[in-house]
Amino acid sequence: MKFLNHFIFSFFVNLVALGAAVYLIDGFEITPAPASFLKVTAIFTVINVFIKPILKVIFSPVIVITLGIGIILINMLALYSLDFFLADISIKGLKALLYSTLVIGLINIVINVSARRLYRD
């Protein structure tokens, strides 16, 4: 039950983060149809929940050597793979990829920390 709650919460956080990235970043576009947006969010959530932890373990020496900057590279790889495999998302250029990664990561951090504080109190 706890895993399902985590997955659903991650889905909604990613939905907000991807929506913000589409709104804020030029060159980061998702097909405006609701079904496409939900499909992109669902696949991105699966990547974040299942694949990204494996990549963090594999690339942990790089993360340690770069003092945590390697996590941004892993997040960029996750977004790029989403762009590569889905026609519903388009990331135009490295600059858009980097900025969208930073926006999505920042929103994820803010919402997760806020939720932990609310849950704790």
N, C-alpha and C positions, 0 to 999 in steps of 0.2 A: 504494500500500500504506500509506503514511504517513497519508493522508487517512482511509482505512478504519479504521486503528488509532485515530486521533483521534475519529472518529465513535462507535466502539464504547466507547471510554473515556468520552466525554461522555455516552453513554447510561447507563452504569452510575453515573456520578457524579450525573446527574440523577435516577436511580432512588432513590439513597440520599437525595438532597436533598429530593425530593418526599415520600418516606416520612417523613423527619424533620419536614417542614412539616405533614404531616397529623397526626402525633403531637403536635407542640408547639403548634400554632396552632388556637385555637377559631374556627370559621367557615371553615376551609379543609378541604374534604372531597373525597375521590376515592372513587368507587364501589369497595367493597372486593373486588370480583371481580378475580382476578389478570390476566385478559385486559384488563379496563378499565384497570387500573393500568399495564400494559405499553403499551397504546395511548396513554394520556395521556403517558407518559414518551417514547415514540417521537416523537410530534408535538411535544412540548416540545423535544426534542433537535434536530429539524429546524428549528424556529423559531430556536433558539440558534445553530445552525451556519450556516444560510443567510440568514435574514432579519435577525437582530440585527446582524451586521456592516454591513449596508446602512443600517439605522437609525442606527447609530453615525456613519457617514459623513455622513448627511443632517443629523443633529442635532449634529454636532461643534461648531458655534458655541455652542449652548446648553450643551453639556458643558463647554466652556472657560470660558464666562461664569459658570457655577454652580460652578466649581472641582471638577468631577467628580460633583456631585450629580445631574446630568442622566442619568447612567448608571442610577441607581436608577429614574428615571422610565421609561427605556427597558425595564428589566427588569419594571417594573410593567405596562407596555403589553403585553409579551410574555405575562405571566401572565393579564392581563385578556382578551387575544384568545383564549387557550386556553379560558378560562371561557366566553367568548361563543360559540365555535364548537362546543364539545363538551358533551354532556349529562352525561358521566361525572365532571366536575369542578364543584365549587360553591365560590365564594368569596363569603362574605356580608359585605359592607361594605368600606369603604376601609381600616379598621384591619387587618382580616385580610389584605387584599391587600398592604399595606405590610409587615406583620410577616412574611408568608410570603416576600415578595420578599427581605427582609433575611436570613432564615434560609437560603433557597436560595442566595443569593449568597455568604454566609459559608461555607457548606459547600463550595460550588464552589471558592472561593479556597483554603481549607484543604487540600482533597484535591489540587488541582492543584499547589500549592506543595510539598506532601509528595511527590507523585509525581515532580516535577522533581528534588527533592533525592535521592530514591532512585535515579532514573535516572542522575543525574550522578555519584553515588558508586559 
